[in-house]
């Protein structure tokens, strides 16, 4: 039986807890995923990643605010490669505001918010 999202390709750059749980598609974490390792600071890796974005429906990342933009792989960069891309970015404290540049996890967010 086919699932509703079986024909959707997701490029998941998530790490630790947040993003891996967001993109696991109701299966156990990392199940049915294929993986490669890229050093996105290297030009050849950036070129390969952009080729992967061309064939993707979604890009997900949870790096620090602005990290993907500094690498030249933020939403606008991915949109130039694939205009129909859906780009998800998960951070502990949002993309803007007084805490945006702080790194953190769920427990820290809960502690700060009371």
C-alpha positions in Angstrom: 0.0 0.0 0.0 1.3 3.4 -0.9 1.5 6.2 1.6 0.4 9.8 1.0 4.0 11.1 0.9 5.7 8.2 -0.9 6.5 10.3 -3.9 8.0 13.2 -1.9 11.8 13.5 -1.7 13.2 15.2 1.4 16.8 16.4 1.8 17.3 16.2 5.5 20.2 18.1 7.0 18.8 17.7 10.5 20.9 16.7 13.5 20.5 15.7 17.1 16.8 15.6 18.1 14.6 18.3 16.6 14.8 17.8 12.9 15.3 14.1 12.8 12.0 13.7 14.7 10.3 16.2 12.4 11.1 14.3 9.2 10.7 10.7 10.3 7.3 10.4 8.6 5.6 8.4 11.4 8.3 5.7 11.4 11.2 5.2 13.8 13.9 7.8 13.5 16.1 7.4 10.4 14.1 4.4 9.1 14.0 4.1 5.3 16.5 7.0 4.8 19.5 6.9 2.6 22.5 8.9 3.8 25.6 10.5 2.6 28.2 12.8 4.3 29.0 16.1 2.7 31.4 18.8 3.9 29.3 21.7 2.8 32.3 24.1 3.1 33.8 22.4 0.1 32.9 23.6 -3.4 32.4 20.1 -4.8 30.1 19.2 -1.9 28.0 22.4 -2.4 27.7 21.5 -6.1 26.5 18.0 -5.3 24.1 19.3 -2.7 22.6 21.7 -5.2 22.2 18.8 -7.7 20.3 16.9 -4.9 18.1 20.0 -4.3 17.1 20.0 -8.0 15.5 16.6 -7.5 13.9 17.3 -4.1 10.6 18.5 -2.9 11.7 19.5 0.5 14.9 20.7 2.2 15.0 20.5 6.1 17.8 21.9 8.3 18.3 22.8 11.9 21.7 24.6 11.9 22.2 27.8 13.8 20.4 30.8 12.3 22.2 32.0 9.2 24.5 29.0 8.8 22.9 27.8 5.6 22.9 31.3 4.2 26.6 31.8 5.0 27.3 28.5 3.1 25.3 29.8 0.1 22.6 27.1 0.6 19.8 29.1 2.3 16.2 29.2 1.1 16.9 31.8 -1.7 19.9 29.8 -2.9 17.8 26.6 -3.0 14.9 28.3 -4.6 17.2 29.5 -7.5 18.1 25.8 -8.1 14.6 24.5 -7.6 11.8 27.1 -7.7 9.2 24.7 -6.2 11.3 23.8 -3.2 9.8 23.8 0.3 12.4 24.8 2.8 12.0 24.1 6.5 14.4 25.5 9.1 14.0 24.6 12.8 15.8 26.5 15.6 15.4 26.6 19.3 14.3 30.3 19.5 13.1 31.2 16.0 14.7 33.0 13.1 14.6 36.5 14.6 14.3 38.2 17.9 16.5 38.6 21.0 17.3 34.9 21.4 17.4 33.9 17.7 21.2 33.5 17.5 21.4 31.4 20.7 21.8 27.6 20.2 19.6 25.3 22.2 17.3 22.3 22.6 13.8 21.8 23.7 14.7 21.6 27.4 16.6 24.9 27.3 13.7 26.6 25.4 11.3 25.3 28.2 13.6 26.6 30.9 13.9 30.1 29.4 10.1 30.3 28.7 9.2 29.2 32.2 
